[in-house]
Amino acid sequence: MVKDPMLALQLPLKVLITEPNKGKVEVMLNRADQVVAHANTDYADVENNLAKAEKLIKATVAK
């Protein structure tokens, strides 16, 4: 990510899964558009890759 080091710093997308109370699970994920908002790259330039990764993470966690 030579083009945009600020975006590189935000990657990879991260997921936090926690069980604050017995039987209650919380999943937290920074959306791809939120990650790019803190960078110098337009979302449209990375939307194809990051949006697919976000969908994959959500589908995997939902199982």
PDB file of N, CA, C and O in Angstrom:
ATOM      1  N   MET A   1       0.822  -1.180   0.000  1.00  0.00           N
ATOM      2  CA  MET A   1       0.000   0.000   0.000  1.00  0.00           C
ATOM      3  C   MET A   1       0.870   1.249   0.000  1.00  0.00           C
ATOM      4  O   MET A   1       0.677   2.166   0.798  1.00  0.00           O
ATOM      5  N   VAL A   2       1.815   1.259  -0.898  1.00  0.00           N
ATOM      6  CA  VAL A   2       2.692   2.417  -1.038  1.00  0.00           C
ATOM      7  C   VAL A   2       1.876   3.656  -1.386  1.00  0.00           C
ATOM      8  O   VAL A   2       2.195   4.760  -0.947  1.00  0.00           O
ATOM      9  N   LYS A   3       0.826   3.469  -2.173  1.00  0.00           N
ATOM     10  CA  LYS A   3      -0.002   4.591  -2.614  1.00  0.00           C
ATOM     11  C   LYS A   3      -0.660   5.318  -1.435  1.00  0.00           C
ATOM     12  O   LYS A   3      -0.786   6.542  -1.452  1.00  0.00           O
ATOM     13  N   ASP A   4      -1.076   4.570  -0.422  1.00  0.00           N
ATOM     14  CA  ASP A   4      -1.780   5.182   0.703  1.00  0.00           C
ATOM     15  C   ASP A   4      -1.435   4.460   2.006  1.00  0.00           C
ATOM     16  O   ASP A   4      -2.149   3.541   2.408  1.00  0.00           O
ATOM     17  N   PRO A   5      -0.358   4.862   2.665  1.00  0.00           N
ATOM     18  CA  PRO A   5       0.042   4.219   3.915  1.00  0.00           C
ATOM     19  C   PRO A   5      -1.030   4.289   5.012  1.00  0.00           C
ATOM     20  O   PRO A   5      -1.110   3.388   5.847  1.00  0.00           O
ATOM     21  N   MET A   6      -1.852   5.345   5.020  1.00  0.00           N
ATOM     22  CA  MET A   6      -2.909   5.446   6.037  1.00  0.00           C
ATOM     23  C   MET A   6      -3.928   4.322   5.878  1.00  0.00           C
ATOM     24  O   MET A   6      -4.433   3.794   6.869  1.00  0.00           O
ATOM     25  N   LEU A   7      -4.228   3.961   4.647  1.00  0.00           N
ATOM     26  CA  LEU A   7      -5.144   2.849   4.409  1.00  0.00           C
ATOM     27  C   LEU A   7      -4.480   1.542   4.814  1.00  0.00           C
ATOM     28  O   LEU A   7      -5.118   0.679   5.417  1.00  0.00           O
ATOM     29  N   ALA A   8      -3.219   1.394   4.490  1.00  0.00           N
ATOM     30  CA  ALA A   8      -2.493   0.175   4.851  1.00  0.00           C
ATOM     31  C   ALA A   8      -2.489  -0.028   6.359  1.00  0.00           C
ATOM     32  O   ALA A   8      -2.543  -1.161   6.836  1.00  0.00           O
ATOM     33  N   LEU A   9      -2.425   1.056   7.101  1.00  0.00           N
ATOM     34  CA  LEU A   9      -2.426   0.975   8.559  1.00  0.00           C
ATOM     35  C   LEU A   9      -3.754   0.439   9.097  1.00  0.00           C
ATOM     36  O   LEU A   9      -3.788  -0.186  10.156  1.00  0.00           O
ATOM     37  N   GLN A  10      -4.830   0.680   8.380  1.00  0.00           N
ATOM     38  CA  GLN A  10      -6.165   0.240   8.795  1.00  0.00           C
ATOM     39  C   GLN A  10      -6.445  -1.226   8.454  1.00  0.00           C
ATOM     40  O   GLN A  10      -7.403  -1.810   8.959  1.00  0.00           O
ATOM     41  N   LEU A  11      -5.614  -1.814   7.605  1.00  0.00           N
ATOM     42  CA  LEU A  11      -5.851  -3.184   7.150  1.00  0.00           C
ATOM     43  C   LEU A  11      -4.990  -4.160   7.919  1.00  0.00           C
ATOM     44  O   LEU A  11      -3.948  -3.748   8.428  1.00  0.00           O
ATOM     45  N   PRO A  12      -5.348  -5.412   8.037  1.00  0.00           N
ATOM     46  CA  PRO A  12      -6.553  -6.030   7.487  1.00  0.00           C
ATOM     47  C   PRO A  12      -7.787  -5.635   8.301  1.00  0.00           C
ATOM     48  O   PRO A  12      -7.689  -5.134   9.421  1.00  0.00           O
ATOM     49  N   LEU A  13      -8.945  -5.881   7.698  1.00  0.00           N
ATOM     50  CA  LEU A  13     -10.187  -5.637   8.420  1.00  0.00           C
ATOM     51  C   LEU A  13     -10.188  -6.514   9.668  1.00  0.00           C
ATOM     52  O   LEU A  13      -9.754  -7.665   9.625  1.00  0.00           O
ATOM     53  N   LYS A  14     -10.665  -5.979  10.749  1.00  0.00           N
ATOM     54  CA  LYS A  14     -10.625  -6.698  12.024  1.00  0.00           C
ATOM     55  C   LYS A  14     -12.032  -6.931  12.562  1.00  0.00           C
ATOM     56  O   LYS A  14     -12.945  -6.136  12.342  1.00  0.00           O
ATOM     57  N   VAL A  15     -12.176  -8.044  13.273  1.00  0.00           N
ATOM     58  CA  VAL A  15     -13.446  -8.401  13.889  1.00  0.00           C
ATOM     59  C   VAL A  15     -13.190  -8.681  15.366  1.00  0.00           C
ATOM     60  O   VAL A  15     -12.223  -9.357  15.717  1.00  0.00           O
ATOM     61  N   LEU A  16     -14.045  -8.165  16.215  1.00  0.00           N
ATOM     62  CA  LEU A  16     -13.975  -8.463  17.641  1.00  0.00           C
ATOM     63  C   LEU A  16     -15.253  -9.196  18.019  1.00  0.00           C
ATOM     64  O   LEU A  16     -16.355  -8.684  17.822  1.00  0.00           O
ATOM     65  N   ILE A  17     -15.098 -10.387  18.557  1.00  0.00           N
ATOM     66  CA  ILE A  17     -16.235 -11.178  19.016  1.00  0.00           C
ATOM     67  C   ILE A  17     -16.061 -11.371  20.517  1.00  0.00           C
ATOM     68  O   ILE A  17     -15.024 -11.844  20.981  1.00  0.00           O
ATOM     69  N   THR A  18     -17.089 -11.000  21.264  1.00  0.00           N
ATOM     70  CA  THR A  18     -17.005 -11.088  22.717  1.00  0.00           C
ATOM     71  C   THR A  18     -18.318 -11.618  23.287  1.00  0.00           C
ATOM     72  O   THR A  18     -19.370 -11.503  22.658  1.00  0.00           O
ATOM     73  N   GLU A  19     -18.247 -12.188  24.460  1.00  0.00           N
ATOM     74  CA  GLU A  19     -19.433 -12.677  25.162  1.00  0.00           C
ATOM     75  C   GLU A  19     -19.508 -11.929  26.497  1.00  0.00           C
ATOM     76  O   GLU A  19     -19.033 -12.427  27.518  1.00  0.00           O
ATOM     77  N   PRO A  20     -20.113 -10.720  26.486  1.00  0.00           N
ATOM     78  CA  PRO A  20     -20.144  -9.904  27.699  1.00  0.00           C
ATOM     79  C   PRO A  20     -20.962 -10.542  28.823  1.00  0.00           C
ATOM     80  O   PRO A  20     -20.649 -10.374  30.002  1.00  0.00           O
ATOM     81  N   ASN A  21     -21.986 -11.256  28.455  1.00  0.00           N
ATOM     82  CA  ASN A  21     -22.822 -11.978  29.418  1.00  0.00           C
ATOM     83  C   ASN A  21     -23.027 -13.388  28.882  1.00  0.00           C
ATOM     84  O   ASN A  21     -23.066 -13.598  27.669  1.00  0.00           O
ATOM     85  N   LYS A  22     -23.156 -14.336  29.770  1.00  0.00           N
ATOM     86  CA  LYS A  22     -23.328 -15.722  29.347  1.00  0.00           C
ATOM     87  C   LYS A  22     -24.512 -15.835  28.387  1.00  0.00           C
ATOM     88  O   LYS A  22     -25.629 -15.427  28.704  1.00  0.00           O
ATOM     89  N   GLY A  23     -24.245 -16.394  27.213  1.00  0.00           N
ATOM     90  CA  GLY A  23     -25.288 -16.590  26.214  1.00  0.00           C
ATOM     91  C   GLY A  23     -25.513 -15.405  25.295  1.00  0.00           C
ATOM     92  O   GLY A  23     -26.296 -15.504  24.350  1.00  0.00           O
ATOM     93  N   LYS A  24     -24.849 -14.287  25.546  1.00  0.00           N
ATOM     94  CA  LYS A  24     -25.000 -13.108  24.676  1.00  0.00           C
ATOM     95  C   LYS A  24     -23.663 -12.838  23.998  1.00  0.00           C
ATOM     96  O   LYS A  24     -22.660 -12.571  24.658  1.00  0.00           O
ATOM     97  N   VAL A  25     -23.665 -12.911  22.683  1.00  0.00           N
ATOM     98  CA  VAL A  25     -22.445 -12.703  21.910  1.00  0.00           C
ATOM     99  C   VAL A  25     -22.575 -11.400  21.132  1.00  0.00           C
ATOM    100  O   VAL A  25     -23.608 -11.135  20.518  1.00  0.00           O
ATOM    101  N   GLU A  26     -21.537 -10.603  21.162  1.00  0.00           N
ATOM    102  CA  GLU A  26     -21.498  -9.354  20.401  1.00  0.00           C
ATOM    103  C   GLU A  26     -20.381  -9.435  19.375  1.00  0.00           C
ATOM    104  O   GLU A  26     -19.282  -9.908  19.666  1.00  0.00           O
ATOM    105  N   VAL A  27     -20.677  -8.967  18.174  1.00  0.00           N
ATOM    106  CA  VAL A  27     -19.701  -8.943  17.094  1.00  0.00           C
ATOM    107  C   VAL A  27     -19.533  -7.499  16.658  1.00  0.00           C
ATOM    108  O   VAL A  27     -20.511  -6.814  16.360  1.00  0.00           O
ATOM    109  N   MET A  28     -18.293  -7.040  16.623  1.00  0.00           N
ATOM    110  CA  MET A  28     -18.002  -5.670  16.204  1.00  0.00           C
ATOM    111  C   MET A  28     -17.048  -5.699  15.020  1.00  0.00           C
ATOM    112  O   MET A  28     -16.052  -6.422  15.022  1.00  0.00           O
ATOM    113  N   LEU A  29     -17.367  -4.908  14.022  1.00  0.00           N
ATOM    114  CA  LEU A  29     -16.571  -4.854  12.799  1.00  0.00           C
ATOM    115  C   LEU A  29     -16.602  -3.433  12.274  1.00  0.00           C
ATOM    116  O   LEU A  29     -17.670  -2.834  12.150  1.00  0.00           O
ATOM    117  N   ASN A  30     -15.444  -2.897  11.968  1.00  0.00           N
ATOM    118  CA  ASN A  30     -15.408  -1.608  11.279  1.00  0.00           C
ATOM    119  C   ASN A  30     -15.779  -1.853   9.827  1.00  0.00           C
ATOM    120  O   ASN A  30     -15.147  -2.653   9.136  1.00  0.00           O
ATOM    121  N   ARG A  31     -16.814  -1.155   9.373  1.00  0.00           N
ATOM    122  CA  ARG A  31     -17.230  -1.316   7.979  1.00  0.00           C
ATOM    123  C   ARG A  31     -16.131  -0.810   7.049  1.00  0.00           C
ATOM    124  O   ARG A  31     -15.344   0.067   7.407  1.00  0.00           O
ATOM    125  N   ALA A  32     -16.098  -1.378   5.862  1.00  0.00           N
ATOM    126  CA  ALA A  32     -15.077  -1.012   4.882  1.00  0.00           C
ATOM    127  C   ALA A  32     -15.099   0.488   4.595  1.00  0.00           C
ATOM    128  O   ALA A  32     -14.043   1.109   4.472  1.00  0.00           O
ATOM    129  N   ASP A  33     -16.284   1.069   4.487  1.00  0.00           N
ATOM    130  CA  ASP A  33     -16.354   2.508   4.197  1.00  0.00           C
ATOM    131  C   ASP A  33     -15.813   3.339   5.361  1.00  0.00           C
ATOM    132  O   ASP A  33     -15.285   4.430   5.145  1.00  0.00           O
ATOM    133  N   GLN A  34     -15.939   2.835   6.593  1.00  0.00           N
ATOM    134  CA  GLN A  34     -15.370   3.536   7.748  1.00  0.00           C
ATOM    135  C   GLN A  34     -13.848   3.494   7.714  1.00  0.00           C
ATOM    136  O   GLN A  34     -13.184   4.480   8.036  1.00  0.00           O
ATOM    137  N   VAL A  35     -13.304   2.352   7.325  1.00  0.00           N
ATOM    138  CA  VAL A  35     -11.850   2.196   7.242  1.00  0.00           C
ATOM    139  C   VAL A  35     -11.277   3.170   6.214  1.00  0.00           C
ATOM    140  O   VAL A  35     -10.279   3.841   6.473  1.00  0.00           O
ATOM    141  N   VAL A  36     -11.906   3.241   5.065  1.00  0.00           N
ATOM    142  CA  VAL A  36     -11.419   4.102   3.986  1.00  0.00           C
ATOM    143  C   VAL A  36     -11.616   5.577   4.327  1.00  0.00           C
ATOM    144  O   VAL A  36     -10.872   6.424   3.834  1.00  0.00           O
ATOM    145  N   ALA A  37     -12.591   5.892   5.147  1.00  0.00           N
ATOM    146  CA  ALA A  37     -12.851   7.288   5.514  1.00  0.00           C
ATOM    147  C   ALA A  37     -11.650   7.937   6.194  1.00  0.00           C
ATOM    148  O   ALA A  37     -11.498   9.158   6.148  1.00  0.00           O
ATOM    149  N   HIS A  38     -10.801   7.138   6.820  1.00  0.00           N
ATOM    150  CA  HIS A  38      -9.625   7.664   7.521  1.00  0.00           C
ATOM    151  C   HIS A  38      -8.370   7.609   6.655  1.00  0.00           C
ATOM    152  O   HIS A  38      -7.259   7.785   7.155  1.00  0.00           O
ATOM    153  N   ALA A  39      -8.545   7.367   5.366  1.00  0.00           N
ATOM    154  CA  ALA A  39      -7.410   7.224   4.460  1.00  0.00           C
ATOM    155  C   ALA A  39      -7.478   8.279   3.363  1.00  0.00           C
ATOM    156  O   ALA A  39      -8.391   9.104   3.325  1.00  0.00           O
ATOM    157  N   ASN A  40      -6.508   8.234   2.488  1.00  0.00           N
ATOM    158  CA  ASN A  40      -6.447   9.176   1.362  1.00  0.00           C
ATOM    159  C   ASN A  40      -6.821   8.494   0.054  1.00  0.00           C
ATOM    160  O   ASN A  40      -6.367   8.899  -1.017  1.00  0.00           O
ATOM    161  N   THR A  41      -7.640   7.471   0.142  1.00  0.00           N
ATOM    162  CA  THR A  41      -8.079   6.711  -1.021  1.00  0.00           C
ATOM    163  C   THR A  41      -9.591   6.836  -1.127  1.00  0.00           C
ATOM    164  O   THR A  41     -10.292   6.797  -0.115  1.00  0.00           O
ATOM    165  N   ASP A  42     -10.092   6.984  -2.337  1.00  0.00           N
ATOM    166  CA  ASP A  42     -11.535   7.014  -2.538  1.00  0.00           C
ATOM    167  C   ASP A  42     -12.097   5.613  -2.338  1.00  0.00           C
ATOM    168  O   ASP A  42     -11.486   4.627  -2.751  1.00  0.00           O
ATOM    169  N   TYR A  43     -13.261   5.530  -1.704  1.00  0.00           N
ATOM    170  CA  TYR A  43     -13.891   4.228  -1.456  1.00  0.00           C
ATOM    171  C   TYR A  43     -14.104   3.472  -2.761  1.00  0.00           C
ATOM    172  O   TYR A  43     -13.950   2.251  -2.798  1.00  0.00           O
ATOM    173  N   ALA A  44     -14.452   4.172  -3.822  1.00  0.00           N
ATOM    174  CA  ALA A  44     -14.695   3.528  -5.114  1.00  0.00           C
ATOM    175  C   ALA A  44     -13.461   2.782  -5.623  1.00  0.00           C
ATOM    176  O   ALA A  44     -13.591   1.804  -6.359  1.00  0.00           O
ATOM    177  N   ASP A  45     -12.272   3.234  -5.240  1.00  0.00           N
ATOM    178  CA  ASP A  45     -11.039   2.590  -5.694  1.00  0.00           C
ATOM    179  C   ASP A  45     -10.796   1.236  -5.038  1.00  0.00           C
ATOM    180  O   ASP A  45     -10.093   0.398  -5.601  1.00  0.00           O
ATOM    181  N   VAL A  46     -11.359   1.013  -3.874  1.00  0.00           N
ATOM    182  CA  VAL A  46     -11.124  -0.244  -3.148  1.00  0.00           C
ATOM    183  C   VAL A  46     -12.422  -0.973  -2.811  1.00  0.00           C
ATOM    184  O   VAL A  46     -12.401  -2.029  -2.180  1.00  0.00           O
ATOM    185  N   GLU A  47     -13.532  -0.414  -3.226  1.00  0.00           N
ATOM    186  CA  GLU A  47     -14.837  -0.975  -2.876  1.00  0.00           C
ATOM    187  C   GLU A  47     -14.965  -2.436  -3.281  1.00  0.00           C
ATOM    188  O   GLU A  47     -15.466  -3.250  -2.505  1.00  0.00           O
ATOM    189  N   ASN A  48     -14.525  -2.776  -4.472  1.00  0.00           N
ATOM    190  CA  ASN A  48     -14.672  -4.143  -4.961  1.00  0.00           C
ATOM    191  C   ASN A  48     -14.014  -5.140  -4.014  1.00  0.00           C
ATOM    192  O   ASN A  48     -14.619  -6.157  -3.674  1.00  0.00           O
ATOM    193  N   ASN A  49     -12.797  -4.868  -3.587  1.00  0.00           N
ATOM    194  CA  ASN A  49     -12.080  -5.796  -2.710  1.00  0.00           C
ATOM    195  C   ASN A  49     -12.565  -5.737  -1.266  1.00  0.00           C
ATOM    196  O   ASN A  49     -12.845  -6.776  -0.667  1.00  0.00           O
ATOM    197  N   LEU A  50     -12.666  -4.559  -0.710  1.00  0.00           N
ATOM    198  CA  LEU A  50     -13.035  -4.441   0.701  1.00  0.00           C
ATOM    199  C   LEU A  50     -14.482  -4.837   0.961  1.00  0.00           C
ATOM    200  O   LEU A  50     -14.773  -5.460   1.981  1.00  0.00           O
ATOM    201  N   ALA A  51     -15.385  -4.491   0.068  1.00  0.00           N
ATOM    202  CA  ALA A  51     -16.790  -4.857   0.261  1.00  0.00           C
ATOM    203  C   ALA A  51     -16.953  -6.371   0.223  1.00  0.00           C
ATOM    204  O   ALA A  51     -17.739  -6.929   0.989  1.00  0.00           O
ATOM    205  N   LYS A  52     -16.222  -7.036  -0.654  1.00  0.00           N
ATOM    206  CA  LYS A  52     -16.281  -8.501  -0.714  1.00  0.00           C
ATOM    207  C   LYS A  52     -15.733  -9.113   0.565  1.00  0.00           C
ATOM    208  O   LYS A  52     -16.301 -10.074   1.084  1.00  0.00           O
ATOM    209  N   ALA A  53     -14.650  -8.576   1.072  1.00  0.00           N
ATOM    210  CA  ALA A  53     -14.074  -9.085   2.318  1.00  0.00           C
ATOM    211  C   ALA A  53     -15.046  -8.879   3.476  1.00  0.00           C
ATOM    212  O   ALA A  53     -15.207  -9.763   4.318  1.00  0.00           O
ATOM    213  N   GLU A  54     -15.684  -7.732   3.519  1.00  0.00           N
ATOM    214  CA  GLU A  54     -16.653  -7.447   4.577  1.00  0.00           C
ATOM    215  C   GLU A  54     -17.816  -8.435   4.521  1.00  0.00           C
ATOM    216  O   GLU A  54     -18.244  -8.945   5.557  1.00  0.00           O
ATOM    217  N   LYS A  55     -18.328  -8.709   3.328  1.00  0.00           N
ATOM    218  CA  LYS A  55     -19.427  -9.675   3.175  1.00  0.00           C
ATOM    219  C   LYS A  55     -18.995 -11.065   3.620  1.00  0.00           C
ATOM    220  O   LYS A  55     -19.762 -11.772   4.274  1.00  0.00           O
ATOM    221  N   LEU A  56     -17.783 -11.461   3.274  1.00  0.00           N
ATOM    222  CA  LEU A  56     -17.272 -12.770   3.670  1.00  0.00           C
ATOM    223  C   LEU A  56     -17.157 -12.868   5.193  1.00  0.00           C
ATOM    224  O   LEU A  56     -17.531 -13.883   5.781  1.00  0.00           O
ATOM    225  N   ILE A  57     -16.650 -11.831   5.819  1.00  0.00           N
ATOM    226  CA  ILE A  57     -16.531 -11.825   7.284  1.00  0.00           C
ATOM    227  C   ILE A  57     -17.911 -11.942   7.926  1.00  0.00           C
ATOM    228  O   ILE A  57     -18.099 -12.738   8.846  1.00  0.00           O
ATOM    229  N   LYS A  58     -18.870 -11.163   7.454  1.00  0.00           N
ATOM    230  CA  LYS A  58     -20.221 -11.206   8.021  1.00  0.00           C
ATOM    231  C   LYS A  58     -20.855 -12.580   7.841  1.00  0.00           C
ATOM    232  O   LYS A  58     -21.495 -13.091   8.759  1.00  0.00           O
ATOM    233  N   ALA A  59     -20.684 -13.181   6.671  1.00  0.00           N
ATOM    234  CA  ALA A  59     -21.253 -14.506   6.412  1.00  0.00           C
ATOM    235  C   ALA A  59     -20.608 -15.565   7.298  1.00  0.00           C
ATOM    236  O   ALA A  59     -21.289 -16.466   7.787  1.00  0.00           O
ATOM    237  N   THR A  60     -19.316 -15.462   7.503  1.00  0.00           N
ATOM    238  CA  THR A  60     -18.599 -16.432   8.328  1.00  0.00           C
ATOM    239  C   THR A  60     -19.010 -16.320   9.789  1.00  0.00           C
ATOM    240  O   THR A  60     -19.218 -17.334  10.454  1.00  0.00           O
ATOM    241  N   VAL A  61     -19.128 -15.112  10.287  1.00  0.00           N
ATOM    242  CA  VAL A  61     -19.493 -14.892  11.688  1.00  0.00           C
ATOM    243  C   VAL A  61     -20.940 -15.307  11.943  1.00  0.00           C
ATOM    244  O   VAL A  61     -21.268 -15.766  13.037  1.00  0.00           O
ATOM    245  N   ALA A  62     -21.797 -15.151  10.954  1.00  0.00           N
ATOM    246  CA  ALA A  62     -23.217 -15.461  11.116  1.00  0.00           C
ATOM    247  C   ALA A  62     -23.488 -16.960  11.234  1.00  0.00           C
ATOM    248  O   ALA A  62     -24.564 -17.355  11.683  1.00  0.00           O
ATOM    249  N   LYS A  63     -22.542 -17.790  10.841  1.00  0.00           N
ATOM    250  CA  LYS A  63     -22.755 -19.249  10.877  1.00  0.00           C
ATOM    251  C   LYS A  63     -22.805 -19.777  12.280  1.00  0.00           C
ATOM    252  O   LYS A  63     -22.977 -20.979  12.482  1.00  0.00           O
TER     253      LYS A  63
END
